[in-house]
């Protein structure tokens, strides 16, 4: 959902805007790029806590040695 939802919503919005303004590929391409950016940010925010927790565990193992 975290990956698909932003892409589906932005593509649908891009198609809708293009139909309203009769500018077919322009807003679709812009919204696809926006959706990709939003997806990257969402995944980054989701992954960072796991990476920090892993890094903390590895630091604690190195200190205990």
N, CA, C and O atoms as a Maestro MAE file, in Angstrom:
{
 s_m_m2io_version
 :::
 2.0.0
}

f_m_ct {
 s_m_title
 :::
 protein
 m_atom[260] {
  # First column is atom index #
  i_m_mmod_type
  r_m_x_coord
  r_m_y_coord
  r_m_z_coord
  i_m_residue_number
  s_m_chain_name
  s_m_pdb_residue_name
  s_m_pdb_atom_name
  i_m_atomic_number
  :::
  1 25 0.824 -1.197 0.000 1 A "UNK " " N  " 7
  2 3 0.000 0.000 0.000 1 A "UNK " " CA " 6
  3 2 0.867 1.259 0.000 1 A "UNK " " C  " 6
  4 15 0.541 2.257 -0.643 1 A "UNK " " O  " 8
  5 25 1.966 1.190 0.727 2 A "UNK " " N  " 7
  6 3 2.825 2.362 0.854 2 A "UNK " " CA " 6
  7 2 3.443 2.745 -0.500 2 A "UNK " " C  " 6
  8 15 3.735 3.916 -0.741 2 A "UNK " " O  " 8
  9 25 3.637 1.775 -1.360 3 A "UNK " " N  " 7
  10 3 4.223 2.040 -2.670 3 A "UNK " " CA " 6
  11 2 3.131 2.289 -3.706 3 A "UNK " " C  " 6
  12 15 3.243 3.208 -4.518 3 A "UNK " " O  " 8
  13 25 2.095 1.488 -3.681 4 A "UNK " " N  " 7
  14 3 1.069 1.553 -4.722 4 A "UNK " " CA " 6
  15 2 0.144 2.756 -4.583 4 A "UNK " " C  " 6
  16 15 -0.197 3.383 -5.586 4 A "UNK " " O  " 8
  17 25 -0.263 3.089 -3.381 5 A "UNK " " N  " 7
  18 3 -1.263 4.139 -3.190 5 A "UNK " " CA " 6
  19 2 -0.828 5.506 -3.722 5 A "UNK " " C  " 6
  20 15 -1.597 6.131 -4.452 5 A "UNK " " O  " 8
  21 25 0.372 6.001 -3.390 6 A "UNK " " N  " 7
  22 3 0.769 7.294 -3.953 6 A "UNK " " CA " 6
  23 2 0.840 7.276 -5.481 6 A "UNK " " C  " 6
  24 15 0.478 8.257 -6.131 6 A "UNK " " O  " 8
  25 25 1.304 6.166 -6.054 7 A "UNK " " N  " 7
  26 3 1.404 6.083 -7.507 7 A "UNK " " CA " 6
  27 2 0.027 6.085 -8.155 7 A "UNK " " C  " 6
  28 15 -0.199 6.801 -9.130 7 A "UNK " " O  " 8
  29 25 -0.889 5.293 -7.625 8 A "UNK " " N  " 7
  30 3 -2.234 5.213 -8.200 8 A "UNK " " CA " 6
  31 2 -2.939 6.557 -8.096 8 A "UNK " " C  " 6
  32 15 -3.557 7.017 -9.057 8 A "UNK " " O  " 8
  33 25 -2.846 7.184 -6.934 9 A "UNK " " N  " 7
  34 3 -3.523 8.467 -6.742 9 A "UNK " " CA " 6
  35 2 -2.942 9.566 -7.633 9 A "UNK " " C  " 6
  36 15 -3.691 10.344 -8.224 9 A "UNK " " O  " 8
  37 25 -1.633 9.634 -7.733 10 A "UNK " " N  " 7
  38 3 -1.034 10.695 -8.549 10 A "UNK " " CA " 6
  39 2 -1.272 10.469 -10.038 10 A "UNK " " C  " 6
  40 15 -1.484 11.426 -10.782 10 A "UNK " " O  " 8
  41 25 -1.238 9.212 -10.479 11 A "UNK " " N  " 7
  42 3 -1.520 8.928 -11.893 11 A "UNK " " CA " 6
  43 2 -2.975 9.270 -12.207 11 A "UNK " " C  " 6
  44 15 -3.258 9.890 -13.232 11 A "UNK " " O  " 8
  45 25 -3.888 8.874 -11.341 12 A "UNK " " N  " 7
  46 3 -5.304 9.193 -11.560 12 A "UNK " " CA " 6
  47 2 -5.521 10.704 -11.581 12 A "UNK " " C  " 6
  48 15 -6.269 11.215 -12.415 12 A "UNK " " O  " 8
  49 25 -4.874 11.410 -10.673 13 A "UNK " " N  " 7
  50 3 -5.002 12.866 -10.647 13 A "UNK " " CA " 6
  51 2 -4.407 13.487 -11.917 13 A "UNK " " C  " 6
  52 15 -4.976 14.429 -12.467 13 A "UNK " " O  " 8
  53 25 -3.285 12.973 -12.376 14 A "UNK " " N  " 7
  54 3 -2.669 13.474 -13.603 14 A "UNK " " CA " 6
  55 2 -3.556 13.269 -14.821 14 A "UNK " " C  " 6
  56 15 -3.688 14.166 -15.654 14 A "UNK " " O  " 8
  57 25 -4.163 12.095 -14.928 15 A "UNK " " N  " 7
  58 3 -5.070 11.819 -16.047 15 A "UNK " " CA " 6
  59 2 -6.287 12.736 -15.970 15 A "UNK " " C  " 6
  60 15 -6.728 13.274 -16.986 15 A "UNK " " O  " 8
  61 25 -6.827 12.913 -14.772 16 A "UNK " " N  " 7
  62 3 -8.010 13.760 -14.593 16 A "UNK " " CA " 6
  63 2 -7.711 15.217 -14.979 16 A "UNK " " C  " 6
  64 15 -8.498 15.851 -15.683 16 A "UNK " " O  " 8
  65 25 -6.582 15.734 -14.519 17 A "UNK " " N  " 7
  66 3 -6.204 17.115 -14.852 17 A "UNK " " CA " 6
  67 2 -5.992 17.257 -16.363 17 A "UNK " " C  " 6
  68 15 -6.430 18.235 -16.968 17 A "UNK " " O  " 8
  69 25 -5.313 16.268 -16.969 18 A "UNK " " N  " 7
  70 3 -5.081 16.322 -18.417 18 A "UNK " " CA " 6
  71 2 -6.392 16.309 -19.202 18 A "UNK " " C  " 6
  72 15 -6.515 17.006 -20.209 18 A "UNK " " O  " 8
  73 25 -7.364 15.529 -18.754 19 A "UNK " " N  " 7
  74 3 -8.662 15.505 -19.439 19 A "UNK " " CA " 6
  75 2 -9.368 16.848 -19.306 19 A "UNK " " C  " 6
  76 15 -9.961 17.338 -20.267 19 A "UNK " " O  " 8
  77 25 -9.306 17.441 -18.120 20 A "UNK " " N  " 7
  78 3 -9.959 18.731 -17.897 20 A "UNK " " CA " 6
  79 2 -9.315 19.845 -18.724 20 A "UNK " " C  " 6
  80 15 -10.009 20.709 -19.259 20 A "UNK " " O  " 8
  81 25 -7.990 19.818 -18.824 21 A "UNK " " N  " 7
  82 3 -7.266 20.913 -19.489 21 A "UNK " " CA " 6
  83 2 -6.881 20.579 -20.927 21 A "UNK " " C  " 6
  84 15 -6.333 21.424 -21.635 21 A "UNK " " O  " 8
  85 25 -7.169 19.332 -21.368 22 A "UNK " " N  " 7
  86 3 -6.846 18.884 -22.712 22 A "UNK " " CA " 6
  87 2 -5.349 19.012 -23.020 22 A "UNK " " C  " 6
  88 15 -4.955 19.511 -24.074 22 A "UNK " " O  " 8
  89 25 -4.537 18.553 -22.078 23 A "UNK " " N  " 7
  90 3 -3.067 18.614 -22.205 23 A "UNK " " CA " 6
  91 2 -2.470 17.232 -21.957 23 A "UNK " " C  " 6
  92 15 -1.550 17.102 -21.150 23 A "UNK " " O  " 8
  93 25 -2.970 16.201 -22.631 24 A "UNK " " N  " 7
  94 3 -2.801 14.817 -22.212 24 A "UNK " " CA " 6
  95 2 -1.487 14.413 -21.545 24 A "UNK " " C  " 6
  96 15 -1.543 14.102 -20.355 24 A "UNK " " O  " 8
  97 25 -0.355 14.384 -22.153 25 A "UNK " " N  " 7
  98 3 0.736 13.725 -21.429 25 A "UNK " " CA " 6
  99 2 1.438 14.593 -20.380 25 A "UNK " " C  " 6
  100 15 2.184 14.065 -19.555 25 A "UNK " " O  " 8
  101 25 1.220 15.882 -20.392 26 A "UNK " " N  " 7
  102 3 2.010 16.779 -19.546 26 A "UNK " " CA " 6
  103 2 1.796 16.494 -18.058 26 A "UNK " " C  " 6
  104 15 2.748 16.168 -17.350 26 A "UNK " " O  " 8
  105 25 0.568 16.612 -17.585 27 A "UNK " " N  " 7
  106 3 0.316 16.424 -16.161 27 A "UNK " " CA " 6
  107 2 0.470 14.967 -15.743 27 A "UNK " " C  " 6
  108 15 0.815 14.685 -14.595 27 A "UNK " " O  " 8
  109 25 0.219 14.049 -16.655 28 A "UNK " " N  " 7
  110 3 0.424 12.637 -16.336 28 A "UNK " " CA " 6
  111 2 1.884 12.371 -16.007 28 A "UNK " " C  " 6
  112 15 2.188 11.705 -15.017 28 A "UNK " " O  " 8
  113 25 2.787 12.886 -16.829 29 A "UNK " " N  " 7
  114 3 4.225 12.687 -16.600 29 A "UNK " " CA " 6
  115 2 4.652 13.377 -15.308 29 A "UNK " " C  " 6
  116 15 5.399 12.803 -14.516 29 A "UNK " " O  " 8
  117 25 4.185 14.598 -15.092 30 A "UNK " " N  " 7
  118 3 4.541 15.329 -13.871 30 A "UNK " " CA " 6
  119 2 4.048 14.580 -12.639 30 A "UNK " " C  " 6
  120 15 4.770 14.461 -11.649 30 A "UNK " " O  " 8
  121 25 2.827 14.078 -12.701 31 A "UNK " " N  " 7
  122 3 2.272 13.384 -11.545 31 A "UNK " " CA " 6
  123 2 2.930 12.023 -11.317 31 A "UNK " " C  " 6
  124 15 3.042 11.578 -10.175 31 A "UNK " " O  " 8
  125 25 3.364 11.359 -12.386 32 A "UNK " " N  " 7
  126 3 4.115 10.110 -12.215 32 A "UNK " " CA " 6
  127 2 5.418 10.396 -11.478 32 A "UNK " " C  " 6
  128 15 5.790 9.657 -10.567 32 A "UNK " " O  " 8
  129 25 6.110 11.459 -11.864 33 A "UNK " " N  " 7
  130 3 7.357 11.823 -11.182 33 A "UNK " " CA " 6
  131 2 7.092 12.191 -9.721 33 A "UNK " " C  " 6
  132 15 7.857 11.814 -8.834 33 A "UNK " " O  " 8
  133 25 6.014 12.922 -9.477 34 A "UNK " " N  " 7
  134 3 5.645 13.266 -8.104 34 A "UNK " " CA " 6
  135 2 5.322 12.011 -7.301 34 A "UNK " " C  " 6
  136 15 5.743 11.883 -6.151 34 A "UNK " " O  " 8
  137 25 4.585 11.092 -7.896 35 A "UNK " " N  " 7
  138 3 4.254 9.833 -7.221 35 A "UNK " " CA " 6
  139 2 5.493 9.021 -6.892 35 A "UNK " " C  " 6
  140 15 5.578 8.419 -5.822 35 A "UNK " " O  " 8
  141 25 6.451 9.002 -7.805 36 A "UNK " " N  " 7
  142 3 7.699 8.285 -7.547 36 A "UNK " " CA " 6
  143 2 8.454 8.933 -6.386 36 A "UNK " " C  " 6
  144 15 9.000 8.244 -5.525 36 A "UNK " " O  " 8
  145 25 8.475 10.257 -6.376 37 A "UNK " " N  " 7
  146 3 9.140 10.960 -5.273 37 A "UNK " " CA " 6
  147 2 8.469 10.692 -3.941 37 A "UNK " " C  " 6
  148 15 9.144 10.446 -2.941 37 A "UNK " " O  " 8
  149 25 7.149 10.738 -3.920 38 A "UNK " " N  " 7
  150 3 6.418 10.453 -2.682 38 A "UNK " " CA " 6
  151 2 6.656 9.021 -2.210 38 A "UNK " " C  " 6
  152 15 6.790 8.772 -1.012 38 A "UNK " " O  " 8
  153 25 6.709 8.094 -3.143 39 A "UNK " " N  " 7
  154 3 6.956 6.698 -2.795 39 A "UNK " " CA " 6
  155 2 8.345 6.526 -2.197 39 A "UNK " " C  " 6
  156 15 8.514 5.809 -1.211 39 A "UNK " " O  " 8
  157 25 9.333 7.176 -2.785 40 A "UNK " " N  " 7
  158 3 10.702 7.083 -2.264 40 A "UNK " " CA " 6
  159 2 10.774 7.653 -0.857 40 A "UNK " " C  " 6
  160 15 11.418 7.066 0.012 40 A "UNK " " O  " 8
  161 25 10.127 8.782 -0.618 41 A "UNK " " N  " 7
  162 3 10.125 9.391 0.716 41 A "UNK " " CA " 6
  163 2 9.424 8.477 1.718 41 A "UNK " " C  " 6
  164 15 9.912 8.304 2.835 41 A "UNK " " O  " 8
  165 25 8.291 7.891 1.339 42 A "UNK " " N  " 7
  166 3 7.564 6.994 2.244 42 A "UNK " " CA " 6
  167 2 8.397 5.773 2.615 42 A "UNK " " C  " 6
  168 15 8.468 5.395 3.784 42 A "UNK " " O  " 8
  169 25 9.022 5.160 1.621 43 A "UNK " " N  " 7
  170 3 9.852 3.979 1.891 43 A "UNK " " CA " 6
  171 2 11.050 4.364 2.754 43 A "UNK " " C  " 6
  172 15 11.414 3.625 3.669 43 A "UNK " " O  " 8
  173 25 11.657 5.494 2.478 44 A "UNK " " N  " 7
  174 3 12.799 5.962 3.263 44 A "UNK " " CA " 6
  175 2 12.406 6.150 4.729 44 A "UNK " " C  " 6
  176 15 13.110 5.697 5.632 44 A "UNK " " O  " 8
  177 25 11.281 6.817 4.955 45 A "UNK " " N  " 7
  178 3 10.824 7.038 6.334 45 A "UNK " " CA " 6
  179 2 10.464 5.735 7.030 45 A "UNK " " C  " 6
  180 15 10.579 5.635 8.251 45 A "UNK " " O  " 8
  181 25 10.034 4.744 6.276 46 A "UNK " " N  " 7
  182 3 9.686 3.453 6.859 46 A "UNK " " CA " 6
  183 2 10.928 2.636 7.186 46 A "UNK " " C  " 6
  184 15 10.956 1.943 8.203 46 A "UNK " " O  " 8
  185 25 11.948 2.704 6.349 47 A "UNK " " N  " 7
  186 3 13.140 1.868 6.493 47 A "UNK " " CA " 6
  187 2 14.127 2.418 7.521 47 A "UNK " " C  " 6
  188 15 14.788 1.637 8.206 47 A "UNK " " O  " 8
  189 25 14.242 3.726 7.647 48 A "UNK " " N  " 7
  190 3 15.250 4.338 8.517 48 A "UNK " " CA " 6
  191 2 15.212 3.820 9.955 48 A "UNK " " C  " 6
  192 15 16.274 3.488 10.481 48 A "UNK " " O  " 8
  193 25 14.061 3.728 10.625 49 A "UNK " " N  " 7
  194 3 14.085 3.215 12.005 49 A "UNK " " CA " 6
  195 2 14.682 1.813 12.111 49 A "UNK " " C  " 6
  196 15 15.380 1.519 13.081 49 A "UNK " " O  " 8
  197 25 14.422 0.944 11.132 50 A "UNK " " N  " 7
  198 3 14.987 -0.397 11.153 50 A "UNK " " CA " 6
  199 2 16.496 -0.362 10.975 50 A "UNK " " C  " 6
  200 15 17.217 -1.119 11.625 50 A "UNK " " O  " 8
  201 25 16.974 0.507 10.104 51 A "UNK " " N  " 7
  202 3 18.415 0.613 9.895 51 A "UNK " " CA " 6
  203 2 19.107 1.185 11.127 51 A "UNK " " C  " 6
  204 15 20.199 0.743 11.485 51 A "UNK " " O  " 8
  205 25 18.480 2.165 11.778 52 A "UNK " " N  " 7
  206 3 19.064 2.740 12.993 52 A "UNK " " CA " 6
  207 2 19.111 1.705 14.110 52 A "UNK " " C  " 6
  208 15 20.097 1.623 14.841 52 A "UNK " " O  " 8
  209 25 18.055 0.920 14.243 53 A "UNK " " N  " 7
  210 3 18.016 -0.120 15.276 53 A "UNK " " CA " 6
  211 2 19.104 -1.155 15.016 53 A "UNK " " C  " 6
  212 15 19.763 -1.609 15.951 53 A "UNK " " O  " 8
  213 25 19.295 -1.530 13.765 54 A "UNK " " N  " 7
  214 3 20.330 -2.493 13.398 54 A "UNK " " CA " 6
  215 2 21.713 -1.920 13.685 54 A "UNK " " C  " 6
  216 15 22.589 -2.623 14.191 54 A "UNK " " O  " 8
  217 25 21.906 -0.652 13.364 55 A "UNK " " N  " 7
  218 3 23.183 -0.002 13.597 55 A "UNK " " CA " 6
  219 2 23.492 0.072 15.090 55 A "UNK " " C  " 6
  220 15 24.632 -0.140 15.504 55 A "UNK " " O  " 8
  221 25 22.479 0.373 15.893 56 A "UNK " " N  " 7
  222 3 22.666 0.433 17.345 56 A "UNK " " CA " 6
  223 2 23.066 -0.934 17.900 56 A "UNK " " C  " 6
  224 15 23.925 -1.023 18.776 56 A "UNK " " O  " 8
  225 25 22.445 -1.995 17.391 57 A "UNK " " N  " 7
  226 3 22.792 -3.346 17.852 57 A "UNK " " CA " 6
  227 2 24.229 -3.687 17.487 57 A "UNK " " C  " 6
  228 15 24.952 -4.269 18.295 57 A "UNK " " O  " 8
  229 25 24.651 -3.332 16.280 58 A "UNK " " N  " 7
  230 3 26.021 -3.624 15.852 58 A "UNK " " CA " 6
  231 2 27.018 -2.801 16.673 58 A "UNK " " C  " 6
  232 15 28.100 -3.288 17.000 58 A "UNK " " O  " 8
  233 25 26.661 -1.556 17.006 59 A "UNK " " N  " 7
  234 3 27.547 -0.735 17.833 59 A "UNK " " CA " 6
  235 2 27.687 -1.339 19.228 59 A "UNK " " C  " 6
  236 15 28.783 -1.360 19.789 59 A "UNK " " O  " 8
  237 25 26.586 -1.829 19.789 60 A "UNK " " N  " 7
  238 3 26.636 -2.456 21.115 60 A "UNK " " CA " 6
  239 2 27.462 -3.733 21.085 60 A "UNK " " C  " 6
  240 15 28.165 -4.019 22.055 60 A "UNK " " O  " 8
  241 25 27.404 -4.505 20.017 61 A "UNK " " N  " 7
  242 3 28.216 -5.717 19.912 61 A "UNK " " CA " 6
  243 2 29.699 -5.365 19.858 61 A "UNK " " C  " 6
  244 15 30.520 -6.047 20.472 61 A "UNK " " O  " 8
  245 25 30.046 -4.314 19.135 62 A "UNK " " N  " 7
  246 3 31.445 -3.900 19.018 62 A "UNK " " CA " 6
  247 2 31.972 -3.349 20.336 62 A "UNK " " C  " 6
  248 15 33.153 -3.515 20.641 62 A "UNK " " O  " 8
  249 25 31.122 -2.697 21.125 63 A "UNK " " N  " 7
  250 3 31.548 -2.147 22.403 63 A "UNK " " CA " 6
  251 2 31.796 -3.281 23.403 63 A "UNK " " C  " 6
  252 15 32.734 -3.218 24.198 63 A "UNK " " O  " 8
  253 25 30.954 -4.313 23.359 64 A "UNK " " N  " 7
  254 3 31.074 -5.408 24.303 64 A "UNK " " CA " 6
  255 2 32.258 -6.318 24.013 64 A "UNK " " C  " 6
  256 15 32.633 -7.110 24.877 64 A "UNK " " O  " 8
  257 25 32.846 -6.239 22.862 65 A "UNK " " N  " 7
  258 3 33.980 -7.134 22.511 65 A "UNK " " CA " 6
  259 2 35.251 -6.695 23.141 65 A "UNK " " C  " 6
  260 15 36.287 -7.332 22.948 65 A "UNK " " O  " 8
  :::
 }
 m_bond[259] {
  # First column is bond index #
  i_m_from
  i_m_to
  i_m_order
  :::
  1 1 2 1
  2 2 3 1
  3 3 4 2
  4 3 5 1
  5 5 6 1
  6 6 7 1
  7 7 8 2
  8 7 9 1
  9 9 10 1
  10 10 11 1
  11 11 12 2
  12 11 13 1
  13 13 14 1
  14 14 15 1
  15 15 16 2
  16 15 17 1
  17 17 18 1
  18 18 19 1
  19 19 20 2
  20 19 21 1
  21 21 22 1
  22 22 23 1
  23 23 24 2
  24 23 25 1
  25 25 26 1
  26 26 27 1
  27 27 28 2
  28 27 29 1
  29 29 30 1
  30 30 31 1
  31 31 32 2
  32 31 33 1
  33 33 34 1
  34 34 35 1
  35 35 36 2
  36 35 37 1
  37 37 38 1
  38 38 39 1
  39 39 40 2
  40 39 41 1
  41 41 42 1
  42 42 43 1
  43 43 44 2
  44 43 45 1
  45 45 46 1
  46 46 47 1
  47 47 48 2
  48 47 49 1
  49 49 50 1
  50 50 51 1
  51 51 52 2
  52 51 53 1
  53 53 54 1
  54 54 55 1
  55 55 56 2
  56 55 57 1
  57 57 58 1
  58 58 59 1
  59 59 60 2
  60 59 61 1
  61 61 62 1
  62 62 63 1
  63 63 64 2
  64 63 65 1
  65 65 66 1
  66 66 67 1
  67 67 68 2
  68 67 69 1
  69 69 70 1
  70 70 71 1
  71 71 72 2
  72 71 73 1
  73 73 74 1
  74 74 75 1
  75 75 76 2
  76 75 77 1
  77 77 78 1
  78 78 79 1
  79 79 80 2
  80 79 81 1
  81 81 82 1
  82 82 83 1
  83 83 84 2
  84 83 85 1
  85 85 86 1
  86 86 87 1
  87 87 88 2
  88 87 89 1
  89 89 90 1
  90 90 91 1
  91 91 92 2
  92 91 93 1
  93 93 94 1
  94 94 95 1
  95 95 96 2
  96 95 97 1
  97 97 98 1
  98 98 99 1
  99 99 100 2
  100 99 101 1
  101 101 102 1
  102 102 103 1
  103 103 104 2
  104 103 105 1
  105 105 106 1
  106 106 107 1
  107 107 108 2
  108 107 109 1
  109 109 110 1
  110 110 111 1
  111 111 112 2
  112 111 113 1
  113 113 114 1
  114 114 115 1
  115 115 116 2
  116 115 117 1
  117 117 118 1
  118 118 119 1
  119 119 120 2
  120 119 121 1
  121 121 122 1
  122 122 123 1
  123 123 124 2
  124 123 125 1
  125 125 126 1
  126 126 127 1
  127 127 128 2
  128 127 129 1
  129 129 130 1
  130 130 131 1
  131 131 132 2
  132 131 133 1
  133 133 134 1
  134 134 135 1
  135 135 136 2
  136 135 137 1
  137 137 138 1
  138 138 139 1
  139 139 140 2
  140 139 141 1
  141 141 142 1
  142 142 143 1
  143 143 144 2
  144 143 145 1
  145 145 146 1
  146 146 147 1
  147 147 148 2
  148 147 149 1
  149 149 150 1
  150 150 151 1
  151 151 152 2
  152 151 153 1
  153 153 154 1
  154 154 155 1
  155 155 156 2
  156 155 157 1
  157 157 158 1
  158 158 159 1
  159 159 160 2
  160 159 161 1
  161 161 162 1
  162 162 163 1
  163 163 164 2
  164 163 165 1
  165 165 166 1
  166 166 167 1
  167 167 168 2
  168 167 169 1
  169 169 170 1
  170 170 171 1
  171 171 172 2
  172 171 173 1
  173 173 174 1
  174 174 175 1
  175 175 176 2
  176 175 177 1
  177 177 178 1
  178 178 179 1
  179 179 180 2
  180 179 181 1
  181 181 182 1
  182 182 183 1
  183 183 184 2
  184 183 185 1
  185 185 186 1
  186 186 187 1
  187 187 188 2
  188 187 189 1
  189 189 190 1
  190 190 191 1
  191 191 192 2
  192 191 193 1
  193 193 194 1
  194 194 195 1
  195 195 196 2
  196 195 197 1
  197 197 198 1
  198 198 199 1
  199 199 200 2
  200 199 201 1
  201 201 202 1
  202 202 203 1
  203 203 204 2
  204 203 205 1
  205 205 206 1
  206 206 207 1
  207 207 208 2
  208 207 209 1
  209 209 210 1
  210 210 211 1
  211 211 212 2
  212 211 213 1
  213 213 214 1
  214 214 215 1
  215 215 216 2
  216 215 217 1
  217 217 218 1
  218 218 219 1
  219 219 220 2
  220 219 221 1
  221 221 222 1
  222 222 223 1
  223 223 224 2
  224 223 225 1
  225 225 226 1
  226 226 227 1
  227 227 228 2
  228 227 229 1
  229 229 230 1
  230 230 231 1
  231 231 232 2
  232 231 233 1
  233 233 234 1
  234 234 235 1
  235 235 236 2
  236 235 237 1
  237 237 238 1
  238 238 239 1
  239 239 240 2
  240 239 241 1
  241 241 242 1
  242 242 243 1
  243 243 244 2
  244 243 245 1
  245 245 246 1
  246 246 247 1
  247 247 248 2
  248 247 249 1
  249 249 250 1
  250 250 251 1
  251 251 252 2
  252 251 253 1
  253 253 254 1
  254 254 255 1
  255 255 256 2
  256 255 257 1
  257 257 258 1
  258 258 259 1
  259 259 260 2
  :::
 }
}
